[in-house]
Structures are given as structure tokens and as C-alpha cells.
Amino acid sequence: MGLRAGFAEIDITPPVGCQKIGWLKVIVSNRVADPLYVRAAVFDSAGQRIGLIQFDTLFVPATLVAEVRRRIEVDHGFPAGHVMFAATHNHAGPAVDNVGAVQRDDEYVKDLTARTVRCFGQAVEAMQPAEIGFARRFEFAVGHNRRIVMRDGTVRTHGAFADPEALCFEGPIDPEVAILGVRAPGGAMLGALVNFACHPAHHGGDEALSAGYPGVLAERMKSQDCPVTMFCLGAAGNISTADPTGTAPEPTMVQAGEALARHIADALDGMAFTADVRLASRSKTVRLPFREITDEQIRGTVRGAQRFVDPTIYDDVIPAEVERIRRLGGAEAAEVQVLRINDVALAAIPGELFVELGLRIKARAWPAKALVVSCANGRLGYLPTREAFDRGGYETTFGPSSCMAPEAGDLLADAAIELIAQDP
């Protein structure tokens, strides 16, 4: 028997009036700009099964991952450890966990859990003979490295070259748009998985609920006969849609989503498909150290520190964050997971990995085609390079979204590379 696959999606748009998450401060939603979804894909080949669940949320809490895994194993006999959970890192969605002053709605999270289990079940029920293909394109106008090195050697996140003190970009981008297409044998599309590295931050600072550019992408692909398009965020911890050079206006979420949709449609048009598919799932738990907590870290006075939105927010929430770190004994367990589909390896990282680390995983994984899936299976916050801590910037400034040690990103990248290498 060859490959069998199934896709499903369910609306998870929260009620207006819920707290949003993604902008540090409390923002109460007052309208819905476009719907949010949970999406699921399942694959079965030669007795091996893997699954992927994608949320239009900022992140996915590890507690939700554990509960959904438990329930789908009980309800569907599906191997719990073979399911990956990925958030698009959408900044205009509901609070799915408590972060600083932002508080989750427990009833919404309970409903989200139930809908996720139901969505996965629908994907299982939809399984049918299938073929899969892989292609990639490159996009250079949507994502930009947002960290600008200044003449004093520090970094300004969301810096601009209009600043007379700006010197250069700190690092690269990852322009790859990777596409896994799945269709019925010789026939209609069943779904697609897209991997691209760029923050979906549109509507983050206002009161609208939105799925951002990944939502636009999914809707545009429906009009091109692809019923379910799952977006997995690449290593985008330091990549955003704003162009620091000032040579072009920032693309709207519609423009960004449509740009990716054009690449995908082009790739699908010439894609080679096969039903001869080998699947695998591997994972390991890495114990990651938290950052050394100094008085300078707590006050935000280390060299290059950059507090966004409202600096007083940090003063209010950092005591609880320090207590949490001490309660955990100075380290936190993190799951690194790799799903293998032939020579394509989806590497799940539970945080906002910097692009340099994502590119290292891709290069070291060769000849496998590695696709980094950030914000997957939990929440660690920003995972910069070691070098970034010497320069500062928002992503390295201590707080609820940045508390891991400088070596954490490397430890996770090394674990992903190791897992990929286990599959020849």
C-alpha cells in the first residue's frame, strides 16, 4: 500500500472582547478582520504514521500539546509522539497562555483543545490514497533582517538606515519558500504545507483579530483549488516585513500572502509527485539553561538593551519571571522533533529561532532538505545567536519573551541536526 493522507481545518476565531497577545501590553479585541483556523494533516505509509497540527496563534503551549496528544492517541490510536504542533506566530490572535500582563481565557483554551482534537479526527477520517511532491521558490521582498548594527557596535531591532548612526545589517534572511504538495493520485489537490521565515505581525498593535499573511495565503490557495494550506514559520526570530533600507514600503499582509501564494501556485504547476513515500518521526528532550539573572538584566540596563512598547511593563512582570526561573531550577526541558517525509525533514524548534541558526540546520542537514519549524511544541521565546547577546537589541533583552541562555539556540540547532542525521 502506498501513501495515504488527509487534511482538515476548523475555525478557531475567538469571541470579540478576548485579550490579544503578541504586543507585550494588554490589547482587548473589538473586531474580527479575518478568521483564524486550526489545521491538521496526517500521513500513513508502509505502517508508519505522522501528523502535523498548525494554529493561527502566536505560539502553542506545551500543556495544550500534551493534552491533545493524549486525546488523539486514546481516540484514534495515533502515536502521540509522531504529531508535531506548530503555531504561525500570528501576532493578532488570542492569548492562549499567560505572558506577563496578558492573561489567557481558560474557557477559550478549553474549547481550542476540543476543536484541535476534532480537527485531527476529521483529517484521519479524510485519509485517502495520495501522492506528494516537493519544490521551492525564493522570495526577497517580503522578509528583511530587522536587526541593524549601529556605529557604537550595539544593535537596534527595527532600526533603519535613515538613522545616521546605522552601520549595516547584522545578518542574512532565509528567502526559501518551501512547498510540500499533496494530491489524490493524478488528480485534485488535498492540501499543501508551506515553510517561510518572516514574522506575521500585521494587526498586532490594534484591536483586530486576524490570521495575518498566513491566513491570506491559505485563502488565496483555496481559490486555486488547494483546500487546506498549512503555514509553518521558519527561523524568523530576527526577520520581519519592514524594510530597514527604506527603499520600499512595508508589504501589507495581503501583499505578503499573495506574493507567497504566487510562488506556491507556480511550484505546484510543475511539481513531480510520488506515492512512494517513507515516513519517520524522531524527538529528543534538551535541558536548556536560563540566562544568568543579574541586577542589570532585571533593570534592563545591560549594553544594547531595548525595551519596546512600554518599558514599565518589564518592571511590572519581571519579578514573576525571575521567580519562575528560580522555581524551575535554572533550566527548562525543551522538545526537539523531526518529522521525515522522504528526504524532507521538518525540524520543530519550540521558540523563535534566529535565521542564522536555521540556515545552519539547513546546511548541516544536507543531503536532507531541512525545513525549520519555529514556535512548535512549546514556548521558549527568542533564541538568538550567541553573538547577538554581545550587541543587544530587543530579542536579547531580558523579559518574558527572552530569558534563555546565549547557548540555548545552538543546543537546539545541534539537537535538530543530530536527529536529521539519524535518518539516512
C-alpha positions in Angstrom: 0.0 0.0 0.0 1.3 3.5 -0.9 0.8 6.8 0.8 -2.5 7.8 2.4 -3.1 11.4 3.6 -5.8 13.5 5.0 -6.3 17.2 5.7 -8.8 19.2 7.7 -9.4 22.7 9.2 -11.7 24.2 11.8 -12.4 27.8 12.6 -11.0 28.8 16.0 -11.8 32.6 15.8 -12.2 33.7 19.5 -15.1 35.9 20.6 -14.6 39.6 20.3 -13.6 41.0 23.7 -10.8 38.5 24.3 -7.3 39.7 25.1 -4.8 39.6 22.3 -1.2 38.5 22.6 1.9 39.5 20.7 2.4 43.1 21.6 3.5 42.8 25.2 0.8 45.1 26.5 -2.8 44.1 27.1 -5.0 44.7 24.0 -8.7 43.8 24.0 -10.1 42.8 20.7 -13.1 44.7 19.3 -13.5 43.2 15.8 -12.6 40.3 13.5 -10.7 41.2 10.4 -10.5 37.7 9.1 -11.0 34.2 10.6 -8.4 32.1 12.5 -8.1 28.3 12.0 -6.5 25.2 13.3 -5.4 22.8 10.5 -4.3 19.2 10.6 -2.6 16.8 8.2 -2.0 13.1 8.7 0.2 10.7 6.6 0.4 6.9 6.6 2.8 4.9 4.5 4.2 1.4 5.0 2.9 1.2 8.5 4.4 4.5 9.6 2.2 7.4 10.6 3.0 11.1 11.2 0.8 14.1 11.8 1.1 17.9 11.8 -1.3 20.4 13.5 -1.0 24.1 12.7 -2.6 27.0 14.7 -3.1 30.6 13.7 -1.8 31.7 17.1 1.4 33.3 18.5 2.6 30.0 19.9 1.2 26.7 21.2 1.6 26.0 24.9 3.3 22.7 25.9 0.3 21.9 28.1 -2.0 22.0 25.1 0.4 19.8 23.1 0.5 17.2 25.9 -3.3 17.1 26.3 -4.1 16.9 22.5 -1.5 14.2 22.1 -3.1 12.2 24.9 -6.6 12.5 23.5 -5.7 11.7 19.9 -3.9 8.6 21.0 -6.9 7.5 23.0 -9.5 8.5 20.4 -7.7 7.5 17.2 -4.9 5.1 18.3 -2.5 7.6 16.7 1.1 7.5 18.0 1.2 10.7 20.2 4.9 11.3 19.7 4.5 11.4 16.0 2.4 14.5 15.9 4.0 18.0 15.6 2.3 21.2 16.8 3.2 24.4 15.1 1.9 28.0 15.5 2.2 30.5 12.7 3.4 33.0 15.3 0.5 35.3 14.3 0.6 38.4 16.5 -3.1 39.3 16.1 -4.6 36.2 17.7 -6.0 35.4 21.2 -4.0 34.9 24.4 -3.5 31.1 24.6 -1.4 31.4 27.7 -0.4 33.9 30.4 2.5 36.0 29.4 3.4 39.0 31.6 0.3 41.1 32.0 -1.6 39.3 29.2 -4.0 36.6 30.6 -5.5 33.7 28.7 -9.2 32.9 28.6 -9.3 29.4 30.1 -12.7 28.7 28.5 -11.3 29.6 25.1 -8.2 27.4 25.6 -10.5 24.5 26.7 -12.6 25.0 23.5 -9.5 25.3 21.4 -8.2 22.0 22.7 -11.5 20.3 21.9 -11.6 21.8 18.4 -8.0 20.7 17.8 -8.8 17.1 18.7 -11.9 17.2 16.4 -9.9 18.7 13.6 -7.3 16.0 13.8 -10.0 13.4 13.9 -11.5 14.8 10.7 -8.1 14.6 9.0 -7.8 11.0 10.0 -11.3 10.3 8.6 -10.4 12.1 5.4 -7.4 9.9 4.7 -7.2 8.5 1.1 -4.6 7.4 -1.4 -2.3 10.2 -2.1 0.9 11.5 -3.8 3.3 14.0 -2.5 5.8 16.4 -4.1 8.3 19.0 -3.0 9.5 22.2 -4.6 10.9 25.5 -3.5 11.0 29.1 -4.7 12.7 32.2 -3.4 11.1 35.5 -2.1 13.3 38.5 -1.3 10.8 41.3 -0.9 8.6 40.1 2.0 11.2 39.3 4.7 14.0 41.5 6.0 16.6 41.2 8.7 15.3 43.7 11.3 18.5 44.0 13.4 20.7 46.9 12.4 24.2 47.3 13.8 25.0 50.8 14.9 28.3 52.6 14.8 28.8 52.0 18.6 28.6 48.2 18.0 25.1 47.8 19.5 22.1 46.6 17.6 18.7 48.3 17.2 15.8 46.0 16.4 13.6 47.5 13.8 16.4 50.0 13.2 16.5 52.0 9.9 19.3 53.2 7.7 17.8 56.7 7.8 19.4 56.8 11.2 22.8 58.5 10.8 24.3 56.0 13.3 23.2 52.9 11.4 26.1 50.9 10.0 24.9 47.6 8.5 22.6 44.6 8.7 23.6 42.2 11.5 22.7 39.1 9.5 21.0 37.5 6.5 17.5 36.4 5.6 16.2 33.0 4.6 14.4 33.6 1.3 13.4 30.0 0.7 9.7 29.3 0.2 9.4 25.5 0.6 6.3 23.7 -0.6 5.1 20.2 0.1 2.1 19.5 -2.2 -0.3 16.6 -1.6 -2.9 15.4 -4.1 -5.1 12.4 -5.0 -3.3 10.1 -7.4 -3.1 12.1 -10.7 -5.9 14.3 -9.5 -7.2 17.1 -7.2 -5.1 18.7 -4.5 -5.7 17.6 -1.0 -3.6 20.2 0.7 -0.2 21.8 1.0 2.4 22.7 3.6 4.4 25.9 3.2 7.5 26.9 5.1 8.9 30.5 5.1 10.8 32.7 7.6 9.1 36.0 8.4 7.2 37.4 11.4 3.4 37.7 10.8 2.9 40.8 12.8 0.2 42.7 11.0 -2.7 43.9 13.2 -0.6 43.0 16.2 -0.8 46.5 17.7 -4.5 47.2 17.0 -7.8 45.7 18.3 -8.5 43.5 15.3 -8.4 39.7 15.4 -6.6 38.3 12.3 -4.6 35.4 11.0 -2.1 37.8 9.3 -0.4 37.0 6.0 -0.5 33.2 6.5 -4.3 33.5 6.6 -4.3 35.4 3.3 -2.1 32.8 1.8 -4.5 30.0 2.9 -7.5 31.8 1.4 -5.8 32.6 -1.9 -4.8 28.9 -2.3 -8.4 27.8 -1.8 -9.3 29.9 -4.9 -6.6 27.9 -6.7 -8.1 24.5 -5.7 -5.9 23.8 -2.8 -8.5 23.3 0.1 -6.1 23.3 3.1 -2.8 25.2 3.1 -0.7 24.8 6.3 1.8 27.5 7.1 4.9 26.6 9.2 7.1 29.5 10.2 10.8 29.2 9.5 13.6 30.6 11.6 12.2 34.1 11.8 13.3 35.3 15.2 15.0 38.3 13.6 13.1 38.6 10.3 10.1 40.9 9.7 8.2 42.5 6.8 9.5 46.1 7.4 12.4 47.0 5.1 15.1 48.9 7.1 16.6 50.3 3.9 13.6 52.5 3.3 13.6 51.6 -0.4 10.2 50.1 -0.4 7.1 50.4 1.7 6.3 47.6 4.1 4.1 45.0 2.4 0.6 44.7 3.8 -0.5 41.3 5.0 -2.5 40.9 1.7 0.6 41.7 -0.4 2.8 39.3 1.6 0.2 36.5 1.5 -0.4 36.9 -2.2 3.3 37.0 -3.0 3.8 33.6 -1.3 0.6 32.3 -3.0 2.0 33.1 -6.4 5.2 31.2 -5.6 3.2 28.2 -4.4 0.9 28.1 -7.4 3.9 28.2 -9.7 5.7 25.4 -7.8 2.6 23.2 -7.8 2.1 23.7 -11.5 5.3 21.9 -12.3 5.7 19.7 -9.3 6.7 16.0 -9.6 4.6 13.7 -7.4 5.1 10.3 -6.0 3.2 7.7 -3.9 6.4 6.0 -2.9 6.9 7.7 0.5 9.0 6.9 3.6 7.9 8.4 6.9 9.6 8.7 10.2 9.4 10.6 13.5 12.2 11.3 16.0 12.5 13.5 19.0 14.7 14.3 22.0 14.4 16.4 25.1 17.1 19.0 25.6 17.6 20.6 29.0 18.3 24.3 28.3 19.8 26.8 30.8 18.1 30.1 31.6 20.1 33.3 31.4 22.2 34.4 34.3 20.0 36.9 36.1 21.9 40.0 37.1 20.7 43.3 38.5 21.5 44.8 35.1 19.3 42.2 33.4 16.4 42.9 35.7 16.7 46.7 35.3 17.2 46.5 31.5 20.5 48.4 31.7 22.8 45.9 30.0 24.6 47.3 26.9 22.3 47.4 24.0 19.1 46.7 26.0 16.0 47.7 24.1 12.6 47.6 25.7 9.6 48.0 23.3 6.1 49.4 23.7 6.2 50.5 27.3 9.3 50.0 29.4 7.3 49.9 32.6 5.7 46.7 31.5 9.0 45.0 32.1 9.3 46.4 35.6 5.9 45.0 36.4 6.3 41.5 35.0 10.0 40.7 35.6 9.7 39.8 39.3 7.3 36.9 38.4 9.6 35.8 35.6 12.6 35.7 37.9 10.6 33.6 40.4 9.5 31.2 37.6 13.1 30.7 36.5 14.3 30.1 40.1 11.3 27.7 40.7 12.4 25.6 37.6 15.9 25.3 39.0 17.6 27.5 36.3 16.8 25.3 33.3 13.9 24.1 31.2 13.2 21.0 29.2 12.5 21.5 25.5 11.4 19.0 22.9 13.1 19.0 19.5 11.2 16.9 17.0 11.9 15.9 13.4 9.3 14.5 11.0 10.7 12.9 7.9 8.9 12.7 4.5 11.4 11.0 2.1 14.4 13.4 2.0 12.4 16.4 3.5 12.9 16.8 7.3 10.6 19.1 9.3 12.6 20.2 12.4 10.5 21.6 15.2 12.0 24.2 17.5 10.0 25.4 20.5 10.8 29.1 20.2 11.7 32.0 17.9 15.0 30.8 16.4 17.3 33.3 14.7 17.7 32.9 11.0 21.4 32.2 11.2 20.7 29.1 13.3 18.0 28.0 10.9 20.4 28.3 8.0 23.0 26.3 9.9 20.5 23.5 10.4 19.7 23.5 6.7 23.3 23.5 5.6 24.4 20.8 8.1 21.4 18.6 7.3 22.5 18.1 3.6 21.7 15.9 1.7 18.4 16.0 3.5 16.2 19.0 2.8 15.7 20.5 6.2 12.8 22.9 6.9 12.9 24.6 10.3 9.5 24.9 12.0 9.7 27.6 14.7 7.2 28.1 17.5 6.5 24.4 17.6 5.6 22.1 20.5 6.0 24.8 23.2 7.2 28.3 24.0 10.7 29.3 25.0 10.6 32.9 23.5 13.5 34.3 21.5 16.5 32.0 20.6 19.2 34.4 19.3 22.8 33.5 18.3 25.5 33.8 20.9 27.0 36.7 19.1 23.7 38.7 19.2 23.9 38.9 23.0 27.1 41.0 22.7 25.2 43.6 20.7 21.9 43.7 22.5 18.6 44.6 20.8 15.1 43.7 21.7 15.4 39.9 21.2 18.2 39.6 23.7 16.7 42.0 26.3 15.6 40.0 29.4 11.9 39.6 29.9 9.1 37.1 29.5 9.9 36.6 25.8 13.7 36.4 26.2 15.1 34.5 29.1 17.1 31.6 27.8 20.9 31.5 28.0 23.0 32.6 24.9 23.9 28.9 24.1 20.2 27.7 24.0 19.8 28.3 20.3 22.9 26.4 19.4 21.9 23.5 21.7 18.6 23.2 19.9 20.1 23.5 16.5 22.6 20.8 17.3 19.8 18.5 18.5 17.9 19.1 15.3 21.0 18.3 13.2 21.6 15.2 15.2 18.1 13.9 14.7 18.1 14.6 11.0 21.4 12.7 10.6 19.8 9.6 12.1 17.6 9.2 9.0 19.8 8.3 6.0 
